[in-house]
Amino acid sequence: MTSLLSHTRRRAPWVLAAGLLTVFAVFAPVSAVSAHDQLVSTDPSADAVLDALPSEITLGFSAELLGDGGANVVEVTDAAGTALADGPAVVDGTFVTQALTGAASGPITVLWRVVSSDGHPISGEFAFTVEGAAVPTPEPTETTPSASPEPTMTTMTTPAETPEPSATDDPSSDASAAGPLPWVVGAIVLVAVIAVVLYLLVIRPRSRNGSASAGSGTSTDD
């Protein structure tokens, strides 16, 4: 009896180890199948606060993804439900990249659905916020009236006196002073010439003829 008990005690650790190995062999494949790929990183990160909408979103997973085309989808929407995704998602190994378009502000929601390396689809979501660049309000500036420039003392220059035109230099005065005089002198000279001509041609011959006739009459009476 004692030997049987001691033999049983010696075999107990081996039996326990064999049982543990059996349990591990049974349940390990099940746990490996149930452990799908997981999302391990996002850019931008969840709950991030950005100044502007990024040009793209990148998701990183724990293993390479399967499928292409519409099998891997990333939906990005703003608070109003406007879709911001630009084209289909691009899978590159363990990363999925989704291009974005447009401008948005406020909370941005990202819904993703991909095919993990074991062939099972997995999905999830996260969000971040776009605050947008705040437009500074211009502060009113106090404008002080600018001082008017003080009048500067300028040297008063007396304009140079222009020489007054003399009577001989002013052609208008010459014309006005001697205007009718040449005509009057010319008329007098002309009248005198006419008188001399008349005297020589008309009056003097007549006076001579009269004197001759008077002399002949006197001599006849005697």
Short mmCIF file of the C-alpha atoms (twelve columns), coordinates in Angstrom:
data_MODEL
# 
_entry.id   MODEL 
# 
loop_
_atom_site.group_PDB 
_atom_site.id 
_atom_site.type_symbol 
_atom_site.label_atom_id 
_atom_site.label_alt_id 
_atom_site.label_comp_id 
_atom_site.label_asym_id 
_atom_site.label_seq_id 
_atom_site.Cartn_x 
_atom_site.Cartn_y 
_atom_site.Cartn_z 
_atom_site.pdbx_PDB_model_num 
ATOM 1   C CA . MET A 1   0.000   0.000   0.000    1 
ATOM 2   C CA . THR A 2   2.776   2.361   0.872    1 
ATOM 3   C CA . SER A 3   4.668   1.595   -2.327   1 
ATOM 4   C CA . LEU A 4   1.568   2.180   -4.439   1 
ATOM 5   C CA . LEU A 5   1.007   5.578   -2.830   1 
ATOM 6   C CA . SER A 6   4.581   6.637   -3.334   1 
ATOM 7   C CA . HIS A 7   4.480   5.493   -6.965   1 
ATOM 8   C CA . THR A 8   1.321   7.536   -7.530   1 
ATOM 9   C CA . ARG A 9   2.942   10.640  -6.035   1 
ATOM 10  C CA . ARG A 10  5.912   10.245  -8.349   1 
ATOM 11  C CA . ARG A 11  3.638   10.044  -11.432  1 
ATOM 12  C CA . ALA A 12  1.388   12.961  -10.447  1 
ATOM 13  C CA . PRO A 13  3.623   15.777  -11.894  1 
ATOM 14  C CA . TRP A 14  3.908   13.935  -15.177  1 
ATOM 15  C CA . VAL A 15  0.156   13.461  -15.395  1 
ATOM 16  C CA . LEU A 16  -0.446  17.132  -14.594  1 
ATOM 17  C CA . ALA A 17  2.023   18.260  -17.264  1 
ATOM 18  C CA . ALA A 18  0.447   15.977  -19.837  1 
ATOM 19  C CA . GLY A 19  -2.964  17.382  -19.027  1 
ATOM 20  C CA . LEU A 20  -1.760  20.948  -19.428  1 
ATOM 21  C CA . LEU A 21  -0.175  20.123  -22.762  1 
ATOM 22  C CA . THR A 22  -3.415  18.550  -23.926  1 
ATOM 23  C CA . VAL A 23  -5.449  21.583  -22.941  1 
ATOM 24  C CA . PHE A 24  -2.985  23.935  -24.677  1 
ATOM 25  C CA . ALA A 25  -3.011  21.806  -27.827  1 
ATOM 26  C CA . VAL A 26  -6.799  21.894  -27.937  1 
ATOM 27  C CA . PHE A 27  -7.425  25.554  -27.171  1 
ATOM 28  C CA . ALA A 28  -4.381  27.220  -28.781  1 
ATOM 29  C CA . PRO A 29  -5.658  26.884  -32.382  1 
ATOM 30  C CA . VAL A 30  -9.037  28.237  -31.310  1 
ATOM 31  C CA . SER A 31  -7.479  31.294  -29.666  1 
ATOM 32  C CA . ALA A 32  -5.254  31.873  -32.713  1 
ATOM 33  C CA . VAL A 33  -8.244  31.758  -35.036  1 
ATOM 34  C CA . SER A 34  -10.288 34.080  -32.820  1 
ATOM 35  C CA . ALA A 35  -7.438  36.681  -32.561  1 
ATOM 36  C CA . HIS A 36  -7.934  38.701  -35.782  1 
ATOM 37  C CA . ASP A 37  -5.705  41.541  -36.925  1 
ATOM 38  C CA . GLN A 38  -6.037  44.768  -34.989  1 
ATOM 39  C CA . LEU A 39  -5.761  48.464  -35.733  1 
ATOM 40  C CA . VAL A 40  -2.534  49.582  -34.076  1 
ATOM 41  C CA . SER A 41  -2.014  53.163  -35.355  1 
ATOM 42  C CA . THR A 42  -3.780  56.025  -37.122  1 
ATOM 43  C CA . ASP A 43  -2.530  59.227  -38.671  1 
ATOM 44  C CA . PRO A 44  -3.989  61.578  -37.516  1 
ATOM 45  C CA . SER A 45  -4.433  59.895  -34.181  1 
ATOM 46  C CA . ALA A 46  -7.793  59.429  -32.517  1 
ATOM 47  C CA . ASP A 47  -9.116  62.534  -30.716  1 
ATOM 48  C CA . ALA A 48  -6.456  64.712  -32.328  1 
ATOM 49  C CA . VAL A 49  -7.203  68.425  -32.828  1 
ATOM 50  C CA . LEU A 50  -5.944  69.842  -36.132  1 
ATOM 51  C CA . ASP A 51  -5.884  73.297  -37.692  1 
ATOM 52  C CA . ALA A 52  -6.953  72.000  -41.122  1 
ATOM 53  C CA . LEU A 53  -8.220  68.857  -42.790  1 
ATOM 54  C CA . PRO A 54  -5.242  66.625  -43.725  1 
ATOM 55  C CA . SER A 55  -4.717  65.513  -47.314  1 
ATOM 56  C CA . GLU A 56  -4.959  61.824  -46.347  1 
ATOM 57  C CA . ILE A 57  -5.554  59.375  -43.488  1 
ATOM 58  C CA . THR A 58  -3.332  56.344  -42.826  1 
ATOM 59  C CA . LEU A 59  -4.365  53.277  -40.790  1 
ATOM 60  C CA . GLY A 60  -1.802  50.728  -39.556  1 
ATOM 61  C CA . PHE A 61  -2.747  47.120  -38.676  1 
ATOM 62  C CA . SER A 62  -0.992  44.288  -36.865  1 
ATOM 63  C CA . ALA A 63  -0.671  42.091  -40.001  1 
ATOM 64  C CA . GLU A 64  -0.886  42.356  -43.761  1 
ATOM 65  C CA . LEU A 65  -4.395  42.851  -45.062  1 
ATOM 66  C CA . LEU A 66  -6.145  40.857  -47.740  1 
ATOM 67  C CA . GLY A 67  -8.469  41.860  -50.504  1 
ATOM 68  C CA . ASP A 68  -8.478  44.837  -52.817  1 
ATOM 69  C CA . GLY A 69  -10.955 47.158  -54.483  1 
ATOM 70  C CA . GLY A 70  -14.106 47.514  -52.375  1 
ATOM 71  C CA . ALA A 71  -13.006 44.928  -49.783  1 
ATOM 72  C CA . ASN A 72  -11.134 47.561  -47.780  1 
ATOM 73  C CA . VAL A 73  -13.124 50.752  -47.252  1 
ATOM 74  C CA . VAL A 74  -12.436 53.933  -45.296  1 
ATOM 75  C CA . GLU A 75  -15.314 56.413  -44.961  1 
ATOM 76  C CA . VAL A 76  -14.597 59.944  -43.707  1 
ATOM 77  C CA . THR A 77  -17.434 62.396  -42.995  1 
ATOM 78  C CA . ASP A 78  -17.784 65.751  -41.269  1 
ATOM 79  C CA . ALA A 79  -20.402 66.809  -38.735  1 
ATOM 80  C CA . ALA A 80  -22.936 67.477  -41.509  1 
ATOM 81  C CA . GLY A 81  -22.428 64.024  -43.019  1 
ATOM 82  C CA . THR A 82  -20.511 65.298  -46.063  1 
ATOM 83  C CA . ALA A 83  -18.202 62.647  -47.510  1 
ATOM 84  C CA . LEU A 84  -14.567 63.750  -47.558  1 
ATOM 85  C CA . ALA A 85  -12.932 60.630  -49.061  1 
ATOM 86  C CA . ASP A 86  -11.289 61.150  -52.451  1 
ATOM 87  C CA . GLY A 87  -11.256 57.860  -54.378  1 
ATOM 88  C CA . PRO A 88  -10.863 54.321  -52.995  1 
ATOM 89  C CA . ALA A 89  -8.588  53.313  -50.144  1 
ATOM 90  C CA . VAL A 90  -5.109  52.045  -51.062  1 
ATOM 91  C CA . VAL A 91  -3.717  48.962  -49.271  1 
ATOM 92  C CA . ASP A 92  0.061   48.611  -48.908  1 
ATOM 93  C CA . GLY A 93  0.997   45.678  -46.658  1 
ATOM 94  C CA . THR A 94  -0.199  46.516  -43.170  1 
ATOM 95  C CA . PHE A 95  -1.224  50.079  -44.038  1 
ATOM 96  C CA . VAL A 96  -4.374  51.520  -45.598  1 
ATOM 97  C CA . THR A 97  -4.273  55.085  -46.973  1 
ATOM 98  C CA . GLN A 98  -7.337  57.120  -47.821  1 
ATOM 99  C CA . ALA A 99  -6.989  60.441  -49.664  1 
ATOM 100 C CA . LEU A 100 -9.228  63.333  -48.569  1 
ATOM 101 C CA . THR A 101 -10.651 66.324  -50.388  1 
ATOM 102 C CA . GLY A 102 -12.491 69.519  -49.527  1 
ATOM 103 C CA . ALA A 103 -12.359 71.708  -46.453  1 
ATOM 104 C CA . ALA A 104 -14.135 70.860  -43.224  1 
ATOM 105 C CA . SER A 105 -14.224 71.911  -39.619  1 
ATOM 106 C CA . GLY A 106 -15.555 70.381  -36.455  1 
ATOM 107 C CA . PRO A 107 -15.605 66.683  -35.579  1 
ATOM 108 C CA . ILE A 108 -14.476 64.306  -38.342  1 
ATOM 109 C CA . THR A 109 -15.604 60.667  -38.164  1 
ATOM 110 C CA . VAL A 110 -13.612 57.817  -39.723  1 
ATOM 111 C CA . LEU A 111 -15.294 54.446  -40.340  1 
ATOM 112 C CA . TRP A 112 -13.083 51.631  -41.639  1 
ATOM 113 C CA . ARG A 113 -13.681 48.068  -42.783  1 
ATOM 114 C CA . VAL A 114 -10.838 45.807  -43.925  1 
ATOM 115 C CA . VAL A 115 -10.115 42.112  -44.504  1 
ATOM 116 C CA . SER A 116 -7.590  40.802  -41.979  1 
ATOM 117 C CA . SER A 117 -4.829  38.337  -42.765  1 
ATOM 118 C CA . ASP A 118 -6.995  35.366  -41.673  1 
ATOM 119 C CA . GLY A 119 -9.629  36.307  -44.265  1 
ATOM 120 C CA . HIS A 120 -12.154 37.680  -41.767  1 
ATOM 121 C CA . PRO A 121 -13.466 41.258  -42.180  1 
ATOM 122 C CA . ILE A 122 -12.921 43.584  -39.259  1 
ATOM 123 C CA . SER A 123 -14.185 47.135  -38.766  1 
ATOM 124 C CA . GLY A 124 -14.033 50.033  -36.397  1 
ATOM 125 C CA . GLU A 125 -14.125 53.801  -36.102  1 
ATOM 126 C CA . PHE A 126 -12.395 56.763  -34.547  1 
ATOM 127 C CA . ALA A 127 -12.689 60.548  -34.726  1 
ATOM 128 C CA . PHE A 128 -10.622 63.694  -34.664  1 
ATOM 129 C CA . THR A 129 -11.420 67.407  -34.748  1 
ATOM 130 C CA . VAL A 130 -10.567 70.162  -37.186  1 
ATOM 131 C CA . GLU A 131 -10.747 73.566  -35.576  1 
ATOM 132 C CA . GLY A 132 -9.638  75.572  -38.595  1 
ATOM 133 C CA . ALA A 133 -7.408  78.618  -38.530  1 
ATOM 134 C CA . ALA A 134 -9.020  81.286  -36.405  1 
ATOM 135 C CA . VAL A 135 -9.355  84.594  -38.197  1 
ATOM 136 C CA . PRO A 136 -8.084  87.306  -35.870  1 
ATOM 137 C CA . THR A 137 -10.477 90.181  -35.421  1 
ATOM 138 C CA . PRO A 138 -8.762  93.471  -36.112  1 
ATOM 139 C CA . GLU A 139 -8.497  95.629  -33.047  1 
ATOM 140 C CA . PRO A 140 -9.562  99.221  -33.497  1 
ATOM 141 C CA . THR A 141 -6.571  101.460 -33.472  1 
ATOM 142 C CA . GLU A 142 -6.759  104.938 -32.064  1 
ATOM 143 C CA . THR A 143 -5.932  107.486 -34.655  1 
ATOM 144 C CA . THR A 144 -4.499  110.731 -33.384  1 
ATOM 145 C CA . PRO A 145 -4.817  113.770 -35.591  1 
ATOM 146 C CA . SER A 146 -1.515  114.548 -37.114  1 
ATOM 147 C CA . ALA A 147 -0.065  117.908 -36.175  1 
ATOM 148 C CA . SER A 148 -0.251  120.352 -38.971  1 
ATOM 149 C CA . PRO A 149 3.178   121.426 -40.111  1 
ATOM 150 C CA . GLU A 150 4.274   124.705 -38.651  1 
ATOM 151 C CA . PRO A 151 4.715   127.446 -41.206  1 
ATOM 152 C CA . THR A 152 8.347   127.947 -41.928  1 
ATOM 153 C CA . MET A 153 9.791   131.406 -42.157  1 
ATOM 154 C CA . THR A 154 10.635  132.006 -45.729  1 
ATOM 155 C CA . THR A 155 12.734  134.920 -46.878  1 
ATOM 156 C CA . MET A 156 10.528  137.389 -48.588  1 
ATOM 157 C CA . THR A 157 12.180  138.333 -51.839  1 
ATOM 158 C CA . THR A 158 11.226  141.565 -53.456  1 
ATOM 159 C CA . PRO A 159 10.551  141.039 -57.115  1 
ATOM 160 C CA . ALA A 160 13.059  142.763 -59.302  1 
ATOM 161 C CA . GLU A 161 11.805  146.035 -60.611  1 
ATOM 162 C CA . THR A 162 11.275  145.917 -64.303  1 
ATOM 163 C CA . PRO A 163 12.522  148.973 -66.100  1 
ATOM 164 C CA . GLU A 164 9.754   151.230 -67.218  1 
ATOM 165 C CA . PRO A 165 9.767   151.673 -70.961  1 
ATOM 166 C CA . SER A 166 10.932  155.064 -71.989  1 
ATOM 167 C CA . ALA A 167 8.980   157.205 -74.355  1 
ATOM 168 C CA . THR A 168 11.447  156.506 -77.138  1 
ATOM 169 C CA . ASP A 169 11.342  152.749 -76.606  1 
ATOM 170 C CA . ASP A 170 7.578   152.391 -76.713  1 
ATOM 171 C CA . PRO A 171 6.520   151.966 -80.353  1 
ATOM 172 C CA . SER A 172 2.887   152.428 -79.438  1 
ATOM 173 C CA . SER A 173 3.623   155.857 -77.940  1 
ATOM 174 C CA . ASP A 174 5.566   156.820 -81.102  1 
ATOM 175 C CA . ALA A 175 2.733   155.779 -83.303  1 
ATOM 176 C CA . SER A 176 0.148   157.574 -81.184  1 
ATOM 177 C CA . ALA A 177 2.235   160.760 -80.873  1 
ATOM 178 C CA . ALA A 178 3.240   161.016 -84.543  1 
ATOM 179 C CA . GLY A 179 0.159   159.413 -85.965  1 
ATOM 180 C CA . PRO A 180 -1.589  162.312 -87.905  1 
ATOM 181 C CA . LEU A 181 1.419   164.639 -88.150  1 
ATOM 182 C CA . PRO A 182 3.005   163.110 -91.278  1 
ATOM 183 C CA . TRP A 183 -0.312  163.238 -93.060  1 
ATOM 184 C CA . VAL A 184 -0.853  166.887 -92.168  1 
ATOM 185 C CA . VAL A 185 2.655   167.856 -93.314  1 
ATOM 186 C CA . GLY A 186 2.214   165.895 -96.505  1 
ATOM 187 C CA . ALA A 187 -1.093  167.588 -97.226  1 
ATOM 188 C CA . ILE A 188 0.413   171.054 -96.673  1 
ATOM 189 C CA . VAL A 189 3.353   170.276 -98.937  1 
ATOM 190 C CA . LEU A 190 1.015   168.908 -101.586 1 
ATOM 191 C CA . VAL A 191 -1.186  172.024 -101.423 1 
ATOM 192 C CA . ALA A 192 1.876   174.249 -101.657 1 
ATOM 193 C CA . VAL A 193 3.157   172.347 -104.677 1 
ATOM 194 C CA . ILE A 194 -0.235  172.591 -106.362 1 
ATOM 195 C CA . ALA A 195 -0.340  176.324 -105.596 1 
ATOM 196 C CA . VAL A 196 3.111   176.867 -107.076 1 
ATOM 197 C CA . VAL A 197 2.203   174.877 -110.176 1 
ATOM 198 C CA . LEU A 198 -1.001  176.859 -110.624 1 
ATOM 199 C CA . TYR A 199 0.835   180.096 -110.143 1 
ATOM 200 C CA . LEU A 200 3.495   179.236 -112.635 1 
ATOM 201 C CA . LEU A 201 1.163   177.760 -115.257 1 
ATOM 202 C CA . VAL A 202 -1.997  179.776 -114.941 1 
ATOM 203 C CA . ILE A 203 -1.830  182.894 -112.821 1 
ATOM 204 C CA . ARG A 204 1.547   184.242 -113.918 1 
ATOM 205 C CA . PRO A 205 0.937   183.896 -117.706 1 
ATOM 206 C CA . ARG A 206 -2.379  185.681 -117.321 1 
ATOM 207 C CA . SER A 207 -0.805  188.512 -115.416 1 
ATOM 208 C CA . ARG A 208 1.824   188.887 -118.109 1 
ATOM 209 C CA . ASN A 209 -0.739  188.894 -120.871 1 
ATOM 210 C CA . GLY A 210 -2.768  191.540 -119.111 1 
ATOM 211 C CA . SER A 211 0.264   193.754 -118.657 1 
ATOM 212 C CA . ALA A 212 1.186   193.420 -122.346 1 
ATOM 213 C CA . SER A 213 -2.271  194.316 -123.529 1 
ATOM 214 C CA . ALA A 214 -2.387  197.368 -121.299 1 
ATOM 215 C CA . GLY A 215 0.919   198.623 -122.647 1 
ATOM 216 C CA . SER A 216 -0.159  198.310 -126.262 1 
ATOM 217 C CA . GLY A 217 -3.341  200.268 -125.663 1 
ATOM 218 C CA . THR A 218 -1.504  203.172 -124.171 1 
ATOM 219 C CA . SER A 219 0.859   203.468 -127.053 1 
ATOM 220 C CA . THR A 220 -1.959  203.645 -129.623 1 
ATOM 221 C CA . ASP A 221 -3.735  206.590 -127.994 1 
ATOM 222 C CA . ASP A 222 -0.620  208.652 -128.098 1 
# 
